[in-house]
């Protein structure tokens, strides 16, 4: 599959934001982001690029340092209960996404929960990456979420 230049995250001016994931199995992750979440494959591998809504997920296996990141090793998450970042998907109808993605094999941590500013739930991809799915509700009328637990 040869990608078309218009499908690649390569802006003529300014910038695009993409999200890179280190994955254990490119084919498995590519299937999740296309078959479950509805993305479109732009490039199969090296790296795998999937267009998802108005952005791109770029996936490659982990590995050791390279000349441009000499002290960095890429690997999939080891402790699924400790997270420093996650993919955040904003949707128009969270109940529909919950039903449809669940029927396609997505495993959600909980059903959507009302957090005042939004309805929100989380799922994991095949490598354990956390994905937040949210639908703005109260936020649209000025209702903000409660502060995170443990803050004033």
Backbone bond lengths (Angstrom), bond angles and torsions (degrees), N, CA, C in turn:
res aa  C-N    CA-C-N  psi(-1)  N-CA   C-N-CA  omega(-1)  CA-C   N-CA-C  phi
1 X - - - 1.450 - - 1.524 108.80 -
2 X 1.285 116.47 118.78 1.458 122.06 179.16 1.536 108.12 -98.29
3 X 1.335 117.78 119.72 1.469 118.92 -178.91 1.520 111.31 -69.68
4 X 1.307 114.99 148.64 1.455 121.31 174.38 1.525 108.46 -87.86
5 X 1.329 117.88 138.76 1.474 119.45 -177.88 1.525 113.96 -52.01
6 X 1.319 118.35 -35.68 1.468 120.89 -179.07 1.521 112.39 -68.00
7 X 1.343 118.05 -20.59 1.460 121.75 -179.14 1.521 112.98 -87.50
8 X 1.323 117.13 -15.58 1.464 121.49 -175.83 1.523 111.62 -84.19
9 X 1.331 117.41 149.16 1.471 120.08 176.28 1.534 109.91 -77.61
10 X 1.336 115.46 72.87 1.465 121.88 -177.93 1.527 108.49 -134.82
11 X 1.333 117.75 86.25 1.468 120.52 -174.54 1.533 112.50 -68.73
12 X 1.328 115.07 148.81 1.468 121.15 172.67 1.523 110.07 -74.36
13 X 1.333 116.28 -35.45 1.465 122.53 176.54 1.519 108.05 -142.22
14 X 1.296 116.72 162.66 1.465 120.64 176.37 1.507 112.65 67.28
15 X 1.332 116.19 -141.77 1.456 119.82 -178.06 1.513 110.89 -147.49
16 X 1.316 114.65 158.36 1.456 123.74 168.75 1.518 106.12 -116.68
17 X 1.307 117.08 152.58 1.446 120.31 173.46 1.527 108.52 -107.65
18 X 1.326 116.18 130.05 1.455 121.75 175.59 1.519 107.34 -121.25
19 X 1.319 116.41 169.19 1.460 120.52 177.65 1.524 107.64 -126.30
20 X 1.333 117.31 121.64 1.455 122.80 -179.92 1.523 109.84 -96.15
21 X 1.326 115.60 134.84 1.457 121.34 176.32 1.518 109.65 -124.41
22 X 1.319 116.96 130.37 1.451 121.74 169.52 1.525 105.76 -81.50
23 X 1.332 117.45 123.71 1.459 121.00 -174.41 1.524 111.32 -122.79
24 X 1.317 115.89 153.35 1.454 121.60 178.62 1.514 112.56 -81.34
25 X 1.327 117.44 -30.38 1.460 122.38 -177.75 1.528 107.17 -145.01
26 X 1.324 116.11 106.60 1.467 120.79 -174.72 1.528 111.01 -59.20
27 X 1.315 118.34 -46.43 1.469 120.99 -177.53 1.531 111.24 -61.05
28 X 1.323 116.74 -42.52 1.476 120.97 179.72 1.529 110.67 -63.45
29 X 1.329 116.84 -45.16 1.466 120.48 -179.63 1.521 111.29 -68.51
30 X 1.331 116.71 -40.93 1.469 120.92 177.70 1.529 109.58 -58.45
31 X 1.334 117.15 -43.08 1.468 120.89 179.06 1.523 111.18 -63.13
32 X 1.326 117.96 -40.84 1.462 120.44 179.19 1.530 110.85 -61.80
33 X 1.325 117.35 -49.72 1.465 120.36 -176.00 1.529 113.34 -71.41
34 X 1.341 117.55 -19.52 1.466 119.83 176.39 1.525 111.34 -98.13
35 X 1.324 117.19 -54.17 1.469 120.96 -174.25 1.517 113.24 -71.65
36 X 1.331 117.93 -37.51 1.469 120.62 -177.70 1.527 110.91 -90.00
37 X 1.342 117.26 -51.47 1.465 119.79 -174.71 1.524 113.91 -91.47
38 X 1.321 118.72 -8.68 1.462 121.16 173.16 1.515 115.83 88.48
39 X 1.321 118.44 18.57 1.456 121.13 177.94 1.521 111.94 -73.29
40 X 1.334 115.42 172.83 1.461 123.00 -179.93 1.521 109.10 -122.52
41 X 1.321 116.98 128.75 1.458 120.74 178.90 1.526 109.38 -69.51
42 X 1.331 115.46 125.59 1.464 121.78 174.59 1.525 109.02 -99.12
43 X 1.328 116.60 -40.03 1.462 122.91 178.83 1.522 107.60 -143.24
44 X 1.340 117.07 128.76 1.467 122.15 -175.20 1.532 113.27 -62.86
45 X 1.345 117.07 -48.12 1.471 120.76 -175.82 1.518 111.08 -155.84
46 X 1.322 114.36 167.07 1.475 125.12 172.06 1.519 114.52 61.47
47 X 1.295 121.49 53.33 1.463 127.76 -5.97 1.521 111.05 -90.65
48 X 1.312 116.06 163.05 1.463 120.60 170.73 1.522 107.08 -75.32
49 X 1.335 116.89 132.23 1.459 121.61 177.02 1.524 108.06 -125.73
50 X 1.306 116.25 124.35 1.462 122.62 177.65 1.522 107.76 -119.47
51 X 1.320 116.06 126.20 1.464 121.43 174.21 1.523 106.58 -80.69
52 X 1.327 117.15 124.07 1.460 121.95 -179.52 1.519 107.26 -129.31
53 X 1.328 116.11 112.15 1.469 122.37 -176.91 1.528 108.88 55.12
54 X 1.326 117.49 -119.89 1.464 120.59 -176.96 1.524 112.05 -102.86
55 X 1.331 117.43 26.28 1.451 121.38 -179.86 1.519 111.09 -148.16
56 X 1.314 115.78 -171.53 1.453 122.31 -178.70 1.515 110.03 -133.63
57 X 1.335 115.40 143.38 1.451 122.92 169.41 1.526 105.37 -106.71
58 X 1.319 116.89 126.22 1.454 122.05 178.40 1.523 106.75 -111.86
59 X 1.342 116.81 129.74 1.466 120.91 -174.03 1.521 110.85 -131.06
60 X 1.313 115.71 138.83 1.459 123.20 174.79 1.518 107.98 -151.73
61 X 1.337 117.31 157.24 1.472 119.01 174.83 1.523 110.44 -65.74
62 X 1.298 115.96 162.60 1.456 121.17 177.07 1.511 111.20 -70.24
63 X 1.313 114.28 175.07 1.454 118.77 178.99 1.507 111.25 176.06
64 X 1.309 113.19 174.55 1.448 120.59 -177.88 1.510 113.30 -81.01
65 X 1.310 114.94 -174.93 1.462 121.59 -177.90 1.526 112.62 -57.17
66 X 1.323 115.10 152.19 1.455 123.51 174.00 1.527 106.95 -127.07
67 X 1.331 118.31 166.49 1.464 119.25 -177.44 1.532 114.22 -55.94
68 X 1.321 117.93 -30.84 1.467 119.95 -178.41 1.528 113.11 -89.35
69 X 1.307 118.56 -6.80 1.471 124.02 172.90 1.533 107.72 -143.93
70 X 1.333 115.83 70.02 1.466 121.71 -168.23 1.527 116.38 -63.85
71 X 1.307 119.86 -20.31 1.464 121.41 -178.06 1.522 112.60 -118.18
72 X 1.334 117.36 20.20 1.455 121.49 -173.17 1.529 110.50 -117.37
73 X 1.329 115.64 131.47 1.461 122.67 174.03 1.523 107.88 -115.32
74 X 1.323 116.52 132.72 1.462 121.28 178.82 1.519 109.47 -97.81
75 X 1.335 116.89 134.66 1.450 121.46 176.65 1.529 109.27 -152.78
76 X 1.319 115.30 160.14 1.462 120.66 177.84 1.524 108.75 -72.22
77 X 1.341 118.15 161.65 1.465 120.45 -179.58 1.532 111.25 -58.07
78 X 1.324 115.17 139.71 1.467 119.89 177.42 1.519 111.30 -101.05
79 X 1.317 117.98 -40.40 1.463 123.19 -179.20 1.528 107.56 -110.52
80 X 1.321 116.83 102.28 1.466 120.58 -175.61 1.525 113.48 -69.79
81 X 1.328 117.29 -10.59 1.458 120.41 -179.79 1.522 112.86 -95.71
82 X 1.324 117.36 -1.25 1.460 121.69 175.71 1.525 107.56 -122.65
83 X 1.318 116.02 118.51 1.460 121.31 -174.00 1.523 109.22 -130.10
84 X 1.332 116.88 136.49 1.465 119.56 176.86 1.523 112.00 -108.62
85 X 1.323 117.62 -14.12 1.458 120.95 174.63 1.521 107.97 -159.04
86 X 1.320 116.10 163.22 1.456 119.74 177.40 1.512 109.44 -156.22
87 X 1.312 115.28 158.66 1.448 122.59 176.08 1.517 107.95 -75.66
88 X 1.326 117.34 136.74 1.458 122.32 -178.24 1.518 108.09 -120.97
89 X 1.335 117.01 112.38 1.460 122.04 179.33 1.517 109.25 -104.74
90 X 1.310 117.05 126.61 1.458 122.28 177.59 1.524 107.72 -102.48
91 X 1.322 116.60 127.55 1.463 121.27 -174.69 1.524 110.72 -125.06
92 X 1.335 115.31 160.86 1.463 121.07 178.88 1.528 111.49 -84.23
93 X 1.334 117.42 -29.47 1.467 121.58 -176.57 1.529 109.18 -140.48
94 X 1.307 116.73 92.66 1.461 121.39 -174.98 1.527 111.98 -66.60
95 X 1.328 118.26 -35.71 1.467 119.76 179.93 1.524 110.55 -63.87
96 X 1.313 116.65 -39.99 1.466 121.02 177.42 1.531 110.59 -63.72
97 X 1.327 117.19 -46.74 1.466 120.73 178.69 1.515 110.66 -60.79
98 X 1.311 117.17 -43.36 1.462 121.88 179.90 1.533 110.50 -58.38
99 X 1.321 116.56 -46.07 1.465 121.06 179.93 1.535 111.49 -67.71
100 X 1.351 116.24 -51.15 1.459 120.13 -174.28 1.529 111.93 -67.72
101 X 1.318 117.55 -46.32 1.461 119.80 -179.13 1.523 110.98 -68.74
102 X 1.344 116.83 -36.30 1.455 120.01 176.22 1.524 111.48 -62.09
103 X 1.327 116.87 -40.07 1.469 121.05 178.52 1.528 111.35 -65.85
104 X 1.326 116.71 -23.72 1.471 121.05 179.68 1.525 112.32 -93.34
105 X 1.327 116.94 4.64 1.451 120.20 174.85 1.517 116.42 109.43
106 X 1.327 118.41 -2.14 1.468 119.66 177.26 1.524 109.28 -64.89
107 X 1.331 115.82 136.87 1.458 121.07 178.94 1.522 109.13 -109.72
108 X 1.321 115.67 106.83 1.456 122.41 -178.61 1.522 110.16 -86.12
109 X 1.333 116.25 147.31 1.457 120.53 176.84 1.520 110.64 -70.88
110 X 1.344 116.52 -39.05 1.465 123.44 177.30 1.527 107.78 -148.90
111 X 1.328 118.01 165.33 1.462 119.53 168.66 1.536 108.73 -67.64
112 X 1.326 118.82 169.54 1.469 120.32 176.18 1.526 111.48 -56.91
113 X 1.330 115.42 137.33 1.462 122.60 -178.86 1.523 108.61 -120.89
114 X 1.329 116.77 138.15 1.463 121.87 178.45 1.522 109.12 -77.11
115 X 1.342 116.34 116.75 1.462 122.24 -179.50 1.529 111.07 -110.02
116 X 1.307 118.23 25.82 1.463 127.16 -178.65 1.524 112.22 74.12
117 X 1.318 118.13 -59.88 1.456 121.28 -178.99 1.524 111.46 -78.64
118 X 1.326 115.39 -23.66 1.465 120.18 -174.82 1.522 110.29 -159.68
119 X 1.315 114.43 162.98 1.454 122.09 165.46 1.523 105.01 -94.05
120 X 1.337 117.51 137.50 1.462 118.72 -171.87 1.520 111.47 -149.45
121 X 1.335 115.20 144.25 1.460 122.05 171.98 1.528 107.95 -151.05
122 X 1.312 115.93 170.19 1.460 121.60 -177.35 1.523 110.19 -131.45
123 X 1.322 115.53 150.11 1.452 122.75 171.87 1.521 108.28 -138.61
124 X 1.324 116.02 171.91 1.463 120.63 177.34 1.524 109.43 -121.30
125 X 1.337 114.84 147.00 1.451 118.92 174.16 1.536 108.18 -84.87
126 X 1.339 118.84 179.89 1.467 120.11 -175.40 1.531 115.12 -60.41
127 X 1.332 118.87 -24.19 1.458 121.11 178.16 1.521 112.52 -93.47
128 X 1.325 117.37 1.32 1.450 121.06 178.44 1.510 114.90 94.66
129 X 1.344 118.02 2.59 1.464 119.43 177.60 1.524 109.54 -63.54
130 X 1.310 115.56 136.41 1.454 122.09 180.00 1.522 109.74 -80.90
131 X 1.331 116.02 135.98 1.465 122.51 178.10 1.521 107.69 -127.40
132 X 1.330 116.37 120.77 1.462 120.71 174.40 1.519 108.45 -89.36
133 X 1.331 116.04 136.11 1.457 122.06 174.03 1.518 106.12 -119.50
134 X 1.329 116.60 122.98 1.453 119.91 -176.62 1.513 113.19 -136.33
135 X 1.319 115.02 149.50 1.458 122.97 174.79 1.517 107.97 -125.91
136 X 1.330 116.76 118.82 1.463 120.69 179.22 1.523 109.67 -63.07
137 X 1.331 116.07 132.65 1.464 122.07 176.62 1.532 107.28 -130.37
138 X 1.319 117.21 -89.17 1.460 121.17 -179.65 1.516 113.40 -59.81
139 X 1.315 117.47 -29.98 1.460 121.52 178.16 1.523 111.37 -54.37
140 X 1.326 115.99 -34.16 1.467 121.07 -179.16 1.526 112.73 -69.03
141 X 1.336 116.59 -18.61 1.467 120.48 179.44 1.525 111.78 -116.22
142 X 1.330 116.91 12.97 1.464 120.57 175.47 1.511 115.43 95.94
143 X 1.332 118.59 1.18 1.468 121.00 176.84 1.522 108.92 -83.65
144 X 1.329 116.19 118.05 1.447 121.02 179.45 1.523 110.22 -96.40
145 X 1.311 115.03 157.75 1.463 120.15 178.33 1.519 110.45 -69.10
146 X 1.319 116.08 157.42 1.453 120.46 172.66 1.531 108.55 -63.48
147 X 1.338 117.51 151.96 1.472 119.83 177.36 1.520 110.18 -60.40
148 X 1.347 117.08 154.13 1.463 119.92 177.12 1.525 111.15 -57.19
149 X 1.312 116.19 150.65 1.465 121.53 177.87 1.511 110.56 -55.50
150 X 1.322 116.88 138.30 1.443 121.84 177.29 1.531 114.94 88.64
151 X 1.351 116.56 2.65 1.472 119.67 176.79 1.516 109.11 -113.85
152 X 1.311 115.86 163.68 1.483 119.66 179.90 1.489 110.69 -93.12
